[in-house]
Amino acid sequence: MAPDESAEARDILGTPSAIEAYEELIGASDDRLNTRLLGHPDPLQGDMQDTCQLAGHGLWDGSSDPRVAELRRGSGEWRLLAQIDSHEDLGMMWGDCGRLYFWIRDADLRTRNWDAVWAIMQCH
């Protein structure tokens, strides 16, 4: 996954040259286990915050609902709660060597509203 596929990485890194430098620094992420609590995701198929925001309101990314533009403004409220990578030796294989991502809104994390967590699976 290239950092430019993540809205947060684009915001933090800014320029294409900064993104390229970051990619060189971290190396090939496919060669290591990418499991974590909190922090920033390593998406395999693009940004997920819009997906969480829209799905949380009963819509999907491709929806033509007139509320989509308004709802997307709240996408930045979603935080990565956990990212769990496939690891064949541990008996965890999510699709085609994919990852599970668990997302929660800032307010729900503060109040420990675990029922508000959304799960997304992405694969290579």
C-alpha positions in Angstrom: 0.0 0.0 0.0 1.3 3.4 -0.9 0.9 6.1 1.8 -0.9 8.2 -0.7 -3.9 5.8 -0.5 -4.5 7.0 3.1 -6.1 10.4 3.6 -4.2 10.9 6.9 -0.9 10.1 5.3 -1.5 12.5 2.5 -2.4 15.2 5.0 0.7 14.5 7.1 3.2 14.0 4.3 1.8 16.6 1.9 4.0 16.5 -1.2 4.7 13.6 -3.5 8.5 13.9 -2.7 7.7 13.5 1.1 5.5 10.5 0.3 8.3 8.9 -1.8 10.9 9.5 1.0 8.5 7.9 3.5 8.0 4.9 1.3 11.8 4.5 1.1 12.1 4.8 4.8 9.6 2.2 5.8 10.5 -0.3 3.0 8.3 -3.0 1.7 5.5 -3.4 4.3 4.5 -6.8 2.9 7.6 -8.4 4.4 6.5 -7.7 8.1 3.6 -8.3 10.3 1.4 -5.2 10.4 -0.7 -5.8 13.5 -1.3 -2.9 15.9 -3.6 -1.2 18.4 -4.5 2.4 17.6 -2.2 4.6 15.3 -2.5 4.9 11.6 -3.6 2.0 9.3 -1.6 0.4 6.6 -4.5 0.0 4.1 -4.3 -2.6 1.3 -7.1 -1.2 -0.7 -7.4 2.5 0.1 -8.8 4.7 2.8 -11.6 3.4 5.1 -12.8 6.4 7.1 -15.3 7.4 4.4 -16.5 3.8 4.3 -17.1 3.8 8.1 -18.8 7.2 8.1 -21.2 6.3 5.3 -21.9 2.8 6.4 -22.6 4.1 9.9 -25.4 6.1 8.3 -26.7 3.2 6.2 -24.9 4.3 3.0 -22.0 2.9 0.9 -19.2 4.6 -0.9 -20.9 4.4 -4.3 -24.2 5.8 -3.0 -25.9 8.6 -4.9 -27.7 9.7 -1.8 -27.7 13.5 -1.5 -26.3 13.3 2.1 -23.0 11.8 1.0 -21.1 15.1 0.7 -22.3 16.3 4.1 -21.6 13.0 5.8 -18.1 12.7 4.4 -17.2 15.8 6.4 -17.4 13.6 9.5 -15.0 11.0 8.1 -12.1 12.4 10.1 -13.8 11.5 13.4 -13.0 7.8 12.7 -9.9 6.3 14.4 -8.2 3.0 13.9 -8.8 0.9 17.0 -6.9 -2.2 15.8 -5.3 -3.7 12.7 -4.8 -7.4 12.5 -2.6 -8.8 9.8 -2.8 -12.3 8.3 -0.2 -14.7 9.7 -0.4 -18.2 8.3 1.9 -19.6 11.1 -0.6 -18.4 13.7 -3.6 -19.7 11.8 -4.9 -16.3 10.9 -5.6 -15.8 7.2 -8.1 -13.0 6.2 -9.0 -13.5 2.6 -6.0 -13.4 0.3 -3.3 -12.5 2.9 -5.5 -9.6 4.0 -6.0 -7.5 7.2 -8.8 -6.8 9.5 -9.3 -3.2 10.5 -11.5 -2.1 13.5 -12.6 1.5 13.4 -14.3 3.7 16.0 -15.4 7.3 16.2 -13.4 9.6 18.6 -16.4 10.2 20.8 -17.3 6.5 21.0 -13.7 5.6 22.0 -13.7 8.2 24.8 -16.9 6.7 26.2 -15.8 3.1 25.5 -18.9 2.5 23.3 -17.5 -0.7 21.8 -20.9 -1.5 20.1 -20.1 1.4 17.7 -17.0 -0.4 16.3 -16.9 -1.1 12.5 -14.8 -3.9 11.0 -13.4 -3.9 7.5 -11.4 -6.6 5.8 -9.1 -5.7 2.9 -7.0 -8.1 0.9 -4.0 -7.9 -1.5 
